[in-house]
Each structure stands twice: as C-alpha cells, then as structure tokens.
C-alpha cells in the first residue's frame, strides 16, 4: 500500500468514527434543549420571568431586562392565553468552539389561538441557556 492510500484509509476511519460521535452529541444537545423549552413554559405559567432572564445566555440578557421581558410575556398571555400543546419541533444543531446552538421551532396551540415559537439555546457542557425566544401569531397583531 502506498503512503497516500494509508493516509486516505486513516482519514476515512476517523470520519467513520467521528460521524456517530457528532450525531450522538447533537442528539443530546437537542434533547437538553427540548427539556429546557418545557421548563421555560412552566416558568412562564408561574410568571417566573426573572428566573428565565437570570438563567439565560449573556446575549439574551444584553437585549432585554426582566421588566421588559415580563411585559412582553404578559402581552402574549393576554392575547393568546395559556400555552396548551405543541407539535414535535423542527430543529437544527450548530456546533462551534463555544459549544452548540440548538434552534427548536414549534407549532403551538394556546388557549385562544395558534403560534409558531422559536427557541434558540446555547448548549455548553450539556447545559442549555436561552439565547433567543420568538413567538409569531396573527393573534398578536390583530386588534
């Protein structure tokens, strides 16, 4: 076997081993983000907005205050009511040197309407921190 073929064989073996490891890591990050999304909803129901902001990623804390976040979430509750259920989310996981970013998009049913919820989680060492939350619904803009 030539040296070039040996190198290609080693590279192929590394790729074959790395792909399942990466897939497993992405799956764990997604599962952690899904659990964190459920905890977010529990906190919203309890009105624990400060807990959400304080445990969020720095980029989330830099764009909102506890008071502003509370006002926004109370507005969502006033228009849509309490969250009822969601379909299985679409998701994507991006990995970088600072950890993984997991984006989950849910089609959700609230007490008085439907919405699309997008959660963006930074996952470092298996621990998700909220980096973004967006909710879109016609009920939020209708008078």
N, C-alpha and C positions, 0 to 999 in steps of 0.2 A: 504494500500500500504506500502511495506517495505521501509526502508530508501534507500537501494540500488536501488530500482526501481525509487524512486523520483529523485535521483541523475542522473540516466540514462535519465529520462524524461527531466530534466533541460538541460543536455548536448545535447540531441537531439534537443531541442528547440533552443538552442544557435547556433547549427550547421545550422539549417534550416534558421535562421535569418542571420547568417554570410555569407553564400554562396552567396545570391543575392547581398549583400553589396560588397563583394570582386569582384564578376563578374562585377558589375557596375563600381567600381574603376578601374579595369583592362581595361574596355571598354573606359573610359575617358582618361586613360593614352595612350592607343593605338591611339585614335583619335587625341590627342595632338601631339603625335609623327608623325603621318601621315601629319598633318598640318606643323609641323616643317620640315619634309622632303621636302615638296613643297617649303617652304621658302628657304631651302638650295639650291634647284635647281634655284630659282630666283636669289639668291646671286651669284651662280656660273655663270649664264648667264651674270650678270652685272660685273663679275670679282671682286666681293667684298669678296675676300678670307680672308682678315684681319678681317672683321666683323665675319666671320664664326669661325675663331680661337679664337678671343677675347670673343665670347659668348659661346664657348664650355666648356665642363666639364674639371676640372683640369687634369684628366688623359689623355685627348686628347692634351691639351696644353703642357703637360710634354713630349710628344713624337714627337712633330713637332714644327717648327717655322712658322711664317706667310710666310716667303720666301720659305721654303721648301714645304709647303702646296700649295702655289701658283704655284710653278714649277710643282708639281705633277698634279694638276688640269689642267694646261695648256697642259701638256703632254697628258692627257686623251682627252681634246678637240681636240688636233692636230690629234690624231689617230681616235677617234670615231665621232668627230663633236659635234654638239649641241644636248642635250637631246631632244627627241621628245615626248615619251609617255612611260607609264608603265602599266603592268597588275596589278590587285589588289594584294597587297603584302601578302605573308605568314608572320606570326607574332608569337611572344611569349612575354609574360609579366612575369617577375620575381619580386616578392615583397620581400623587406628586411627592416631592421631597418632604412636604409639610404634613403628609397624611392623605386621607381620601376625602373627596367631596361626593356626597350622595344626594341626588335630587329625586324626590318622590312626587308624583303628580296623581292626585286622587280626584275622581268624580264623586262628589259627596252630596248626600241628602241632608238638608237641615229641616227644622220644624216648618218653615214657611217657604222653602224653595231649594233649588239646587245650586251648586257652586263647584268650581274647579279650585282645588287647593294645591299649592306647590310649596313643598318644604325643601330647604337646602340645608344639609347637615355637614359640618366638618367633623370627620371621624379621625381621632388621633388615639392610638393605643386602645382601640376598641370603644372609646367613649365619644358619643356624638354630642356636638354643641350646635345649637341653632344658628345658622348664618343668614337665613332668609325665610320669610313666610309671605306668601302672596295668595290672596283669595279673590276669585273673579266670579261675578254673578250679575245678571241683569237686575236682580232684586236690589243690589247695592246702588245702582244708578237710577233706577226708576223712582218717580215721585209718587 
